[in-house]
Amino acid sequence: MGALSATFISSVLIILLTAPFNLHGQTPTQVQAEDWSISCDKTCRASQLLISKDNKLKYSATLSLADEQNLLQMTLVFPLGIYLPANVALMINDIEKIIPVITCVPSGCNALLVINSELQNEMIKASVFKVRFFTSSSSENEVSYSLKGFKEALALVNQ
């Protein structure tokens, strides 16, 4: 009876520990939470990729925990050619955050935002967030990311 109880408890623990990863029967390393793709190894990252209508430009947003600090952060990647002095802005509901572009590499320019609890709560409530950037000193552009599935993606990233 003791061995059966230990086996049962072990089975329940395994199910409980793996349940968050079992979204829609997908594998533990790659899951989809509506518009967010979650990739897990030692930690989880949630991302969303946007492609321009002409299939030439790619934009991405990746949600992750900062190494060792456990700070929630979002990395935004833009195609090369954005106007760097203007930085970029994230807009959600009535909140606007200016985000500096931290580096540009052949795959694109990266902007990094630490997401505080206020912004996190707004993102859970909203349906989209927008990012404004410039391609010249006077040419403003905007891309919109869906927040469908963001709450589920956030839960996995925060594990």
Accessible surface in RSA format (square Angstrom, percent):
REM  Atomic radii and reference values for relative SASA: ProtOr
REM  Chains: A
REM  Algorithm: Lee & Richards
REM  Probe-radius: 1.40
REM  Slices: 20
REM RES _ NUM      All-atoms   Total-Side   Main-Chain    Non-polar    All polar
REM                ABS   REL    ABS   REL    ABS   REL    ABS   REL    ABS   REL
RES MET A   1   193.41 100.2 145.92  96.6  47.49 113.1 124.41 105.8  69.01  91.4
RES GLY A   2    56.51  69.7   0.00   N/A  56.51  69.7  41.28 113.3  15.24  34.1
RES ALA A   3    80.99  74.5  66.68 102.9  14.31  32.6  74.13 104.4   6.86  18.2
RES LEU A   4   124.11  69.1 118.77  85.0   5.34  13.4 122.32  85.9   1.79   4.8
RES SER A   5    50.01  42.3  45.51  60.7   4.50  10.4  27.27  58.1  22.74  31.9
RES ALA A   6    57.03  52.4  49.74  76.8   7.29  16.6  55.59  78.3   1.43   3.8
RES THR A   7    83.86  59.6  78.72  79.8   5.15  12.3  58.58  78.7  25.28  38.2
RES PHE A   8   132.08  66.1 127.95  79.3   4.13  10.7 131.92  80.0   0.16   0.5
RES ILE A   9   100.14  57.0  99.26  73.9   0.87   2.1 100.13  72.1   0.00   0.0
RES SER A  10    57.58  48.7  54.84  73.2   2.74   6.3  26.71  56.9  30.87  43.3
RES SER A  11    49.69  42.0  46.67  62.3   3.01   6.9  25.52  54.4  24.16  33.9
RES VAL A  12    52.57  34.6  52.12  47.2   0.45   1.1  52.57  45.7   0.00   0.0
RES LEU A  13    93.84  52.3  93.84  67.1   0.00   0.0  93.84  65.9   0.00   0.0
RES ILE A  14   110.41  62.8 109.31  81.4   1.10   2.7 110.41  79.5   0.00   0.0
RES ILE A  15   112.20  63.8 110.80  82.5   1.40   3.4 112.18  80.8   0.02   0.1
RES LEU A  16   113.47  63.2 101.90  72.9  11.57  29.1 102.00  71.6  11.47  30.9
RES LEU A  17   131.46  73.2 118.04  84.4  13.42  33.7 120.31  84.5  11.15  30.0
RES THR A  18    60.99  43.4  60.07  60.9   0.91   2.2  49.92  67.0  11.07  16.7
RES ALA A  19    50.19  46.1  36.99  57.1  13.20  30.0  40.45  57.0   9.74  25.8
RES PRO A  20    52.79  38.5  39.26  35.8  13.52  49.2  51.63  42.6   1.16   7.2
RES PHE A  21    40.13  20.1  39.82  24.7   0.31   0.8  39.85  24.2   0.28   0.8
RES ASN A  22    92.65  63.9  76.16  73.6  16.49  39.7  13.89  33.4  78.77  76.1
RES LEU A  23    42.60  23.7  39.85  28.5   2.75   6.9  42.60  29.9   0.00   0.0
RES HIS A  24   153.05  83.6 110.48  76.8  42.58 108.9  84.44  87.0  68.62  79.8
RES GLY A  25    70.98  87.5   0.00   N/A  70.98  87.5  32.68  89.7  38.30  85.8
RES GLN A  26    60.59  33.9  50.65  37.0   9.94  23.7  30.28  64.4  30.31  23.0
RES THR A  27    84.76  60.3  80.48  81.6   4.27  10.2  76.12 102.2   8.64  13.1
RES PRO A  28    81.21  59.2  79.33  72.3   1.88   6.8  79.41  65.6   1.80  11.2
RES THR A  29    81.89  58.2  80.31  81.4   1.58   3.8  60.95  81.9  20.94  31.7
RES GLN A  30    96.14  53.8  92.19  67.4   3.95   9.4  48.52 103.3  47.62  36.1
RES VAL A  31     2.79   1.8   0.46   0.4   2.33   5.6   1.72   1.5   1.07   2.9
RES GLN A  32    67.94  38.0  66.78  48.8   1.17   2.8  34.53  73.5  33.42  25.3
RES ALA A  33     4.56   4.2   0.61   0.9   3.95   9.0   4.56   6.4   0.00   0.0
RES GLU A  34   109.97  63.1  84.65  64.0  25.32  60.3  46.22  89.4  63.76  52.1
RES ASP A  35    60.02  42.0  49.10  48.9  10.92  25.8  11.43  26.9  48.59  48.5
RES TRP A  36     0.00   0.0   0.00   0.0   0.00   0.0   0.00   0.0   0.00   0.0
RES SER A  37    36.17  30.6  35.25  47.0   0.92   2.1  13.02  27.7  23.15  32.4
RES ILE A  38     0.18   0.1   0.00   0.0   0.18   0.4   0.00   0.0   0.18   0.5
RES SER A  39    34.82  29.4  34.82  46.5   0.00   0.0  17.89  38.1  16.92  23.7
RES CYS A  40    10.25   7.8   5.50   6.1   4.75  11.2   5.42  13.7   4.83   5.2
RES ASP A  41   107.17  75.1  71.32  71.0  35.85  84.8  47.11 110.9  60.06  59.9
RES LYS A  42   203.27  99.2 166.73 102.3  36.53  87.0 117.87 106.1  85.39  91.0
RES THR A  43    78.84  56.1  72.64  73.6   6.20  14.8  60.36  81.1  18.48  27.9
RES CYS A  44     8.77   6.6   4.77   5.3   4.00   9.4   0.00   0.0   8.77   9.5
RES ARG A  45    81.41  34.2  80.20  40.9   1.21   2.9  36.76  50.2  44.66  27.1
RES ALA A  46     0.00   0.0   0.00   0.0   0.00   0.0   0.00   0.0   0.00   0.0
RES SER A  47    37.94  32.1  37.55  50.1   0.38   0.9  11.63  24.8  26.31  36.9
RES GLN A  48    15.10   8.4  10.87   7.9   4.23  10.1  10.87  23.1   4.23   3.2
RES LEU A  49   103.34  57.6  77.21  55.2  26.13  65.7  77.21  54.2  26.13  70.3
RES LEU A  50    42.42  23.6  39.99  28.6   2.43   6.1  42.42  29.8   0.00   0.0
RES ILE A  51    85.33  48.6  55.27  41.2  30.06  72.5  55.85  40.2  29.48  80.0
RES SER A  52    28.32  23.9  15.95  21.3  12.37  28.5  26.29  56.0   2.03   2.8
RES LYS A  53   216.17 105.5 176.78 108.5  39.39  93.8 128.17 115.4  88.00  93.7
RES ASP A  54    88.70  62.1  62.58  62.3  26.12  61.8  44.26 104.2  44.44  44.3
RES ASN A  55   117.39  81.0  96.89  93.6  20.50  49.4  21.87  52.6  95.51  92.3
RES LYS A  56   164.39  80.2 133.18  81.7  31.20  74.3  81.90  73.7  82.48  87.9
RES LEU A  57    74.33  41.4  73.92  52.9   0.41   1.0  74.33  52.2   0.00   0.0
RES LYS A  58   121.08  59.1 113.09  69.4   7.99  19.0  57.49  51.7  63.59  67.7
RES TYR A  59    18.06   8.4  17.22   9.8   0.84   2.2   6.50   4.9  11.56  14.3
RES SER A  60    22.49  19.0  22.24  29.7   0.25   0.6  13.54  28.8   8.95  12.5
RES ALA A  61     0.00   0.0   0.00   0.0   0.00   0.0   0.00   0.0   0.00   0.0
RES THR A  62    36.02  25.6  35.87  36.4   0.15   0.4  21.52  28.9  14.49  21.9
RES LEU A  63     0.00   0.0   0.00   0.0   0.00   0.0   0.00   0.0   0.00   0.0
RES SER A  64    16.84  14.2  16.84  22.5   0.00   0.0   8.79  18.7   8.05  11.3
RES LEU A  65    37.40  20.8  22.07  15.8  15.33  38.5  22.07  15.5  15.33  41.3
RES ALA A  66    15.18  14.0  11.45  17.7   3.73   8.5  12.56  17.7   2.62   6.9
RES ASP A  67   127.51  89.3 109.96 109.4  17.54  41.5  35.30  83.1  92.20  92.0
RES GLU A  68   186.01 106.8 131.64  99.6  54.37 129.5  61.53 119.0 124.49 101.6
RES GLN A  69   120.99  67.7  97.86  71.5  23.13  55.1  31.74  67.6  89.24  67.7
RES ASN A  70   117.16  80.8  97.92  94.6  19.24  46.3  21.35  51.4  95.81  92.6
RES LEU A  71    82.87  46.2  81.69  58.4   1.18   3.0  82.87  58.2   0.00   0.0
RES LEU A  72    12.01   6.7   7.36   5.3   4.65  11.7   7.36   5.2   4.65  12.5
RES GLN A  73    33.63  18.8  33.63  24.6   0.00   0.0   0.00   0.0  33.63  25.5
RES MET A  74     0.05   0.0   0.05   0.0   0.00   0.0   0.03   0.0   0.02   0.0
RES THR A  75    34.03  24.2  34.01  34.5   0.02   0.1  22.44  30.1  11.59  17.5
RES LEU A  76     0.83   0.5   0.83   0.6   0.00   0.0   0.83   0.6   0.00   0.0
RES VAL A  77    36.43  24.0  36.03  32.6   0.40   1.0  36.03  31.3   0.40   1.1
RES PHE A  78     1.37   0.7   1.28   0.8   0.10   0.2   1.37   0.8   0.00   0.0
RES PRO A  79    21.80  15.9  16.24  14.8   5.56  20.2  21.69  17.9   0.11   0.7
RES LEU A  80   101.87  56.7  78.23  56.0  23.64  59.4  78.33  55.0  23.54  63.4
RES GLY A  81    58.38  72.0   0.00   N/A  58.38  72.0  39.77 109.1  18.61  41.7
RES ILE A  82    15.80   9.0   3.61   2.7  12.19  29.4   3.61   2.6  12.19  33.1
RES TYR A  83    78.00  36.4  72.43  41.2   5.57  14.5  47.87  36.0  30.14  37.1
RES LEU A  84    81.83  45.6  74.79  53.5   7.04  17.7  74.91  52.6   6.92  18.6
RES PRO A  85   101.98  74.3  65.65  59.8  36.33 132.0  79.20  65.4  22.78 141.6
RES ALA A  86    40.01  36.8  11.71  18.1  28.30  64.4  22.69  32.0  17.31  45.9
RES ASN A  87    46.75  32.2  45.42  43.9   1.33   3.2   0.00   0.0  46.74  45.2
RES VAL A  88     3.04   2.0   0.08   0.1   2.96   7.1   3.03   2.6   0.01   0.0
RES ALA A  89     1.63   1.5   1.40   2.2   0.23   0.5   1.40   2.0   0.23   0.6
RES LEU A  90     0.13   0.1   0.13   0.1   0.00   0.0   0.13   0.1   0.00   0.0
RES MET A  91    34.86  18.1  32.56  21.5   2.31   5.5  15.02  12.8  19.85  26.3
RES ILE A  92     2.38   1.4   0.00   0.0   2.38   5.7   2.32   1.7   0.06   0.1
RES ASN A  93    92.35  63.7  49.54  47.9  42.82 103.1  27.19  65.4  65.16  63.0
RES ASP A  94   151.31 106.0 114.55 114.0  36.76  86.9  42.42  99.8 108.89 108.6
RES ILE A  95    29.98  17.1  25.14  18.7   4.84  11.7  28.64  20.6   1.34   3.6
RES GLU A  96    87.42  50.2  60.33  45.6  27.09  64.5  24.46  47.3  62.96  51.4
RES LYS A  97    61.35  29.9  59.20  36.3   2.15   5.1  25.27  22.7  36.08  38.4
RES ILE A  98   105.23  59.9  81.26  60.5  23.97  57.8  81.26  58.5  23.97  65.0
RES ILE A  99     1.37   0.8   0.63   0.5   0.73   1.8   1.37   1.0   0.00   0.0
RES PRO A 100    71.01  51.8  71.01  64.7   0.00   0.0  71.01  58.6   0.00   0.0
RES VAL A 101    28.49  18.7   4.72   4.3  23.78  57.3   4.72   4.1  23.78  64.5
RES ILE A 102    99.81  56.8  65.12  48.5  34.69  83.6  70.26  50.6  29.55  80.2
RES THR A 103    60.27  42.9  50.50  51.2   9.76  23.3  39.57  53.1  20.70  31.3
RES CYS A 104    52.48  39.7  23.63  26.4  28.85  67.8  20.48  51.9  31.99  34.5
RES VAL A 105    63.27  41.6  57.72  52.3   5.55  13.4  63.27  55.0   0.00   0.0
RES PRO A 106   131.24  95.6 107.17  97.7  24.07  87.5 111.23  91.8  20.01 124.3
RES SER A 107    97.62  82.5  64.34  85.9  33.28  76.7  57.85 123.2  39.77  55.7
RES GLY A 108     0.63   0.8   0.00   N/A   0.63   0.8   0.46   1.3   0.17   0.4
RES CYS A 109     3.17   2.4   3.17   3.5   0.00   0.0   0.00   0.0   3.17   3.4
RES ASN A 110    26.55  18.3  26.55  25.7   0.00   0.0   2.98   7.2  23.58  22.8
RES ALA A 111     0.11   0.1   0.00   0.0   0.11   0.3   0.00   0.0   0.11   0.3
RES LEU A 112    60.99  34.0  49.11  35.1  11.89  29.9  49.11  34.5  11.89  32.0
RES LEU A 113    18.72  10.4  17.23  12.3   1.48   3.7  18.72  13.1   0.00   0.0
RES VAL A 114    77.93  51.3  63.80  57.8  14.13  34.1  63.80  55.4  14.13  38.3
RES ILE A 115     7.89   4.5   0.10   0.1   7.79  18.8   0.10   0.1   7.79  21.1
RES ASN A 116    67.93  46.8  59.59  57.6   8.33  20.1  38.46  92.6  29.47  28.5
RES SER A 117    81.67  69.0  74.00  98.8   7.67  17.7  40.94  87.2  40.73  57.1
RES GLU A 118    99.50  57.1  92.74  70.2   6.76  16.1  42.08  81.4  57.42  46.9
RES LEU A 119     1.06   0.6   0.98   0.7   0.08   0.2   1.00   0.7   0.06   0.2
RES GLN A 120    41.86  23.4  41.86  30.6   0.00   0.0   0.00   0.0  41.86  31.8
RES ASN A 121    80.66  55.6  79.33  76.7   1.33   3.2  17.96  43.2  62.70  60.6
RES GLU A 122    32.13  18.4  32.13  24.3   0.00   0.0   1.73   3.3  30.40  24.8
RES MET A 123     0.48   0.2   0.15   0.1   0.33   0.8   0.07   0.1   0.41   0.5
RES ILE A 124    62.29  35.4  40.82  30.4  21.48  51.8  41.77  30.1  20.52  55.7
RES LYS A 125   148.42  72.4 110.60  67.9  37.81  90.0  74.73  67.3  73.68  78.5
RES ALA A 126    17.00  15.6   2.27   3.5  14.73  33.5   9.25  13.0   7.76  20.6
RES SER A 127    77.12  65.2  66.82  89.2  10.30  23.7  43.35  92.3  33.78  47.3
RES VAL A 128    62.05  40.8  57.76  52.3   4.29  10.3  57.76  50.2   4.29  11.6
RES PHE A 129     0.54   0.3   0.00   0.0   0.54   1.4   0.54   0.3   0.00   0.0
RES LYS A 130    79.96  39.0  79.96  49.1   0.00   0.0  28.47  25.6  51.49  54.8
RES VAL A 131     0.16   0.1   0.16   0.1   0.00   0.0   0.16   0.1   0.00   0.0
RES ARG A 132    49.35  20.7  48.36  24.7   0.99   2.4   2.76   3.8  46.59  28.2
RES PHE A 133     6.04   3.0   5.77   3.6   0.27   0.7   6.04   3.7   0.00   0.0
RES PHE A 134    43.60  21.8  43.07  26.7   0.53   1.4  43.07  26.1   0.53   1.5
RES THR A 135    66.81  47.5  48.26  48.9  18.55  44.2  38.91  52.3  27.90  42.2
RES SER A 136    47.18  39.9  44.22  59.0   2.96   6.8  40.78  86.8   6.39   9.0
RES SER A 137    82.83  70.0  57.66  77.0  25.16  58.0  26.67  56.8  56.15  78.7
RES SER A 138   101.59  85.8  70.85  94.5  30.74  70.8  46.10  98.2  55.49  77.7
RES SER A 139    45.52  38.5  39.30  52.4   6.22  14.3  22.90  48.8  22.62  31.7
RES GLU A 140   101.94  58.5  74.93  56.7  27.01  64.3  21.00  40.6  80.93  66.1
RES ASN A 141    49.39  34.1  42.69  41.3   6.70  16.1  13.32  32.0  36.07  34.9
RES GLU A 142    88.75  51.0  58.56  44.3  30.19  71.9  18.95  36.6  69.80  57.0
RES VAL A 143    22.03  14.5  17.40  15.8   4.63  11.1  22.03  19.1   0.00   0.0
RES SER A 144    53.74  45.4  36.44  48.6  17.30  39.8  24.15  51.4  29.59  41.5
RES TYR A 145     1.55   0.7   1.40   0.8   0.15   0.4   0.39   0.3   1.16   1.4
RES SER A 146    23.36  19.7  20.54  27.4   2.82   6.5  20.25  43.1   3.10   4.3
RES LEU A 147     9.85   5.5   0.00   0.0   9.85  24.8   0.39   0.3   9.46  25.5
RES LYS A 148   123.63  60.3 116.17  71.3   7.46  17.8  66.42  59.8  57.21  60.9
RES GLY A 149     7.03   8.7   0.00   N/A   7.03   8.7   0.47   1.3   6.56  14.7
RES PHE A 150     0.88   0.4   0.73   0.5   0.15   0.4   0.73   0.4   0.15   0.4
RES LYS A 151   132.30  64.5 128.49  78.8   3.82   9.1  73.36  66.0  58.94  62.8
RES GLU A 152    79.44  45.6  74.61  56.4   4.83  11.5  37.45  72.4  41.99  34.3
RES ALA A 153     0.00   0.0   0.00   0.0   0.00   0.0   0.00   0.0   0.00   0.0
RES LEU A 154     8.48   4.7   8.48   6.1   0.00   0.0   8.48   6.0   0.00   0.0
RES ALA A 155    59.55  54.8  47.71  73.6  11.84  26.9  55.58  78.3   3.97  10.5
RES LEU A 156     5.19   2.9   4.44   3.2   0.74   1.9   4.44   3.1   0.74   2.0
RES VAL A 157     1.47   1.0   0.00   0.0   1.47   3.5   0.00   0.0   1.47   4.0
RES ASN A 158    70.99  49.0  46.43  44.9  24.56  59.1  21.94  52.8  49.05  47.4
RES GLN A 159   106.93  59.8  49.29  36.0  57.64 137.2  64.05 136.3  42.88  32.5
END  Absolute sums over single chains surface
CHAIN  1 A     9526.8       7751.8       1775.0       5718.0       3808.8
END  Absolute sums over all chains
TOTAL          9526.8       7751.8       1775.0       5718.0       3808.8
